[in-house]
Amino acid sequence: MADPLREAEAEPSPGRKAGGLKKLRLALWGVVALVIGIGLVAMLAPGRTPPASDQASYADLIGGPFALTAPDGSRVTEQTLKGTPFAIFFGFTRCPDVCPTTLSRMASLRKQLGPDGDKFRIVFVSVDPGYDSPQDIGRYVELFGTPILGLTGTDAEVNAAVKAYRAFYEKVPTNGGADYTIDHTASVYLMDPSGRLQSIIAYDETGPSALAKLKRLVG
């Protein structure tokens, strides 16, 4: 059975030492083990439909209070997003592969939905507030040709949002410590209008499967 929580597979970092990668993988598999232990995988696996009571308890584990800043300077909280389904993804503007690939894919999937594509929001949260200002993120999301709400905040605010979604990120030094990249969650969380988890799109999930999940989200 494919693991729907491939968000636990952080984006690889150029030049990262084997020891650090091993440490990261051990940490991430610890997260996966915890999630499996609580049964979230059972809820999200294709073709599996656990009892409604289990679905409710699993969904309540993801999402929660946060307060971040949009490119126009306005404050966005979990309450701001309620009322409309949304797809939320964590990354950073200097991400070389996973972030642009994922956001381009979400733009394409939205287009494939036709008129229904306007029924959900795409939300991109930068986990690199020291480099990505709200204005930087605004310019970045404009590159994908579809409305995307870019958000960031202070380190504490970003950490609170990441924690609420059971996501992950870690700065990894590069160029002898002169710079860094970021390992991060690589999946998209699909949240219903009440702000509760409905499903997850894994980074390597097939297009038809991802599209089917979005159809359910806006249906």
C-alpha positions as CSV (number, residue, x, y, z in Angstrom):
1,M,0.0,0.0,0.0
2,A,1.4,3.4,-1.0
3,D,2.2,5.6,2.0
4,P,0.0,8.7,1.8
5,L,2.2,10.5,4.2
6,R,5.1,11.0,1.9
7,E,5.3,14.5,3.2
8,A,7.5,13.0,5.8
9,E,10.1,12.6,3.1
10,A,12.0,15.9,3.2
11,E,13.4,17.4,0.1
12,P,17.0,16.3,-0.3
13,S,19.7,18.9,0.3
14,P,22.8,19.3,-2.0
15,G,26.0,18.2,-0.4
16,R,24.4,17.0,2.8
17,K,26.6,14.6,4.8
18,A,25.5,11.0,5.1
19,G,25.4,11.2,8.9
20,G,23.0,14.2,8.8
21,L,20.8,12.5,6.3
22,K,20.6,9.4,8.4
23,K,19.6,11.4,11.4
24,L,16.9,13.2,9.4
25,R,15.5,9.9,8.1
26,L,15.4,8.4,11.5
27,A,13.5,11.5,12.8
28,L,11.1,11.4,10.0
29,W,10.4,7.7,10.3
30,G,9.7,8.4,13.9
31,V,7.0,10.8,12.8
32,V,5.6,8.2,10.4
33,A,5.6,5.6,13.1
34,L,3.6,7.9,15.3
35,V,1.1,8.7,12.6
36,I,0.7,5.1,11.8
37,G,0.2,4.3,15.4
38,I,-2.7,6.7,15.7
39,G,-4.3,5.4,12.5
40,L,-4.0,8.4,10.2
41,V,-2.6,6.3,7.4
42,A,-5.7,4.0,7.5
43,M,-7.9,7.0,7.0
44,L,-6.0,8.4,4.1
45,A,-5.1,5.2,2.2
46,P,-6.8,4.8,-1.1
47,G,-9.8,2.5,-0.9
48,R,-9.9,2.5,2.9
49,T,-12.9,3.9,4.7
50,P,-12.6,3.6,8.5
51,P,-15.6,4.2,10.8
52,A,-16.9,7.7,10.9
53,S,-15.8,8.1,14.5
54,D,-12.2,7.2,13.7
55,Q,-12.2,9.6,10.7
56,A,-13.3,12.4,13.0
57,S,-10.7,11.8,15.6
58,Y,-7.9,11.4,13.0
59,A,-8.9,14.6,11.2
60,D,-8.8,16.6,14.4
61,L,-5.1,15.9,14.7
62,I,-4.2,18.1,11.7
63,G,-4.8,21.9,11.6
64,G,-5.3,24.4,14.4
65,P,-4.7,28.0,15.4
66,F,-2.2,30.1,13.6
67,A,-1.6,33.7,12.7
68,L,0.5,34.6,9.7
69,T,1.1,37.6,7.4
70,A,0.0,37.9,3.7
71,P,1.9,39.9,1.1
72,D,-0.4,42.9,1.5
73,G,0.5,43.0,5.2
74,S,-2.9,41.7,6.4
75,R,-3.1,39.0,9.1
76,V,-4.4,35.6,8.2
77,T,-5.5,33.1,10.8
78,E,-7.3,29.7,10.7
79,Q,-10.5,31.6,11.1
80,T,-9.8,33.7,8.0
81,L,-9.6,30.6,5.9
82,K,-12.8,29.0,7.2
83,G,-15.8,28.9,4.9
84,T,-13.9,27.8,1.8
85,P,-11.9,24.5,1.3
86,F,-8.2,25.1,1.0
87,A,-5.0,23.2,0.0
88,I,-2.1,24.2,2.2
89,F,1.6,23.5,1.5
90,F,4.8,24.4,3.4
91,G,8.0,25.4,1.6
92,F,10.3,28.3,0.8
93,T,10.9,30.5,-2.2
94,R,14.5,29.3,-2.8
95,C,13.4,25.6,-3.0
96,P,15.0,24.2,-6.1
97,D,12.5,21.4,-7.0
98,V,9.7,20.3,-4.6
99,C,8.1,23.7,-4.1
100,P,7.9,24.9,-7.7
101,T,6.9,21.5,-8.9
102,T,4.1,21.2,-6.3
103,L,2.7,24.7,-6.8
104,S,2.8,24.3,-10.6
105,R,1.0,21.0,-10.2
106,M,-1.7,22.5,-8.0
107,A,-2.2,25.3,-10.6
108,S,-2.6,22.6,-13.3
109,L,-5.0,20.6,-11.2
110,R,-7.1,23.7,-10.5
111,K,-7.3,24.3,-14.2
112,Q,-8.4,20.7,-14.9
113,L,-11.3,21.2,-12.4
114,G,-12.8,23.9,-14.7
115,P,-15.3,26.2,-12.9
116,D,-14.9,24.1,-9.8
117,G,-11.3,25.2,-9.6
118,D,-12.5,28.5,-8.1
119,K,-14.1,26.7,-5.2
120,F,-10.9,26.2,-3.2
121,R,-7.9,28.2,-2.1
122,I,-4.2,27.3,-2.5
123,V,-2.2,28.4,0.5
124,F,1.6,28.5,0.5
125,V,3.4,29.0,3.8
126,S,7.1,29.9,3.8
127,V,9.2,28.2,6.5
128,D,12.0,30.6,5.7
129,P,10.9,33.9,7.3
130,G,14.5,35.1,7.6
131,Y,14.8,35.2,3.8
132,D,11.2,35.3,2.5
133,S,9.4,38.5,3.4
134,P,5.7,38.7,2.8
135,Q,6.4,40.8,-0.4
136,D,8.9,38.2,-1.6
137,I,6.3,35.5,-1.2
138,G,3.7,37.6,-3.0
139,R,6.0,37.9,-6.1
140,Y,6.9,34.2,-5.9
141,V,3.3,32.9,-6.0
142,E,2.4,35.2,-8.9
143,L,4.8,33.1,-11.0
144,F,2.4,30.2,-11.1
145,G,-0.5,31.8,-13.0
146,T,-3.2,31.1,-10.5
147,P,-4.4,32.8,-7.2
148,I,-2.2,31.5,-4.4
149,L,-2.3,33.0,-0.9
150,G,1.3,33.3,0.3
151,L,2.0,33.5,4.0
152,T,4.8,33.8,6.5
153,G,5.5,35.3,9.9
154,T,8.0,35.4,12.7
155,D,9.9,32.2,13.5
156,A,7.5,31.6,16.4
157,E,4.5,32.1,14.2
158,V,5.8,29.8,11.5
159,N,6.7,27.2,14.0
160,A,3.1,27.3,15.5
161,A,1.6,26.8,12.0
162,V,4.0,23.9,11.2
163,K,3.2,22.3,14.5
164,A,-0.5,22.7,14.0
165,Y,-0.3,20.7,10.8
166,R,2.1,18.1,12.1
167,A,4.5,19.2,9.3
168,F,8.3,19.4,9.4
169,Y,11.2,21.6,8.4
170,E,14.8,21.9,9.2
171,K,17.6,24.2,8.0
172,V,20.6,22.4,6.5
173,P,23.9,24.3,6.1
174,T,25.5,24.4,2.7
175,N,28.7,25.8,1.3
176,G,30.6,25.2,4.5
177,G,27.9,27.0,6.5
178,A,27.9,30.1,4.4
179,D,24.3,29.3,3.2
180,Y,21.5,26.8,3.9
181,T,18.7,24.9,2.3
182,I,15.7,23.6,4.0
183,D,14.4,20.0,4.3
184,H,10.6,20.2,4.6
185,T,7.3,18.5,4.3
186,A,6.5,17.7,0.7
187,S,2.8,17.0,0.7
188,V,-0.3,19.2,0.4
189,Y,-3.0,19.1,3.1
190,L,-6.5,19.4,1.9
191,M,-8.8,21.1,4.4
192,D,-12.6,21.3,4.3
193,P,-14.5,24.5,4.8
194,S,-14.5,24.1,8.6
195,G,-10.7,23.8,8.6
196,R,-10.5,20.1,9.2
197,L,-8.3,17.7,7.3
198,Q,-10.1,15.9,4.5
199,S,-7.1,14.3,2.7
200,I,-3.5,14.6,1.7
201,I,-1.9,14.8,-1.7
202,A,1.5,13.1,-1.6
203,Y,4.4,14.5,-3.6
204,D,4.6,11.5,-5.9
205,E,0.9,10.8,-6.1
206,T,-0.6,10.2,-9.5
207,G,-2.4,13.0,-11.3
208,P,-5.8,11.2,-11.5
209,S,-5.7,10.4,-7.8
210,A,-4.8,14.0,-6.8
211,L,-7.5,15.3,-9.1
212,A,-10.1,12.9,-7.5
213,K,-9.2,14.2,-4.1
214,L,-9.7,17.8,-5.1
215,K,-13.0,16.9,-6.7
216,R,-14.1,15.5,-3.4
217,L,-12.8,18.6,-1.6
218,V,-14.9,21.0,-3.7
219,G,-17.9,18.6,-4.2
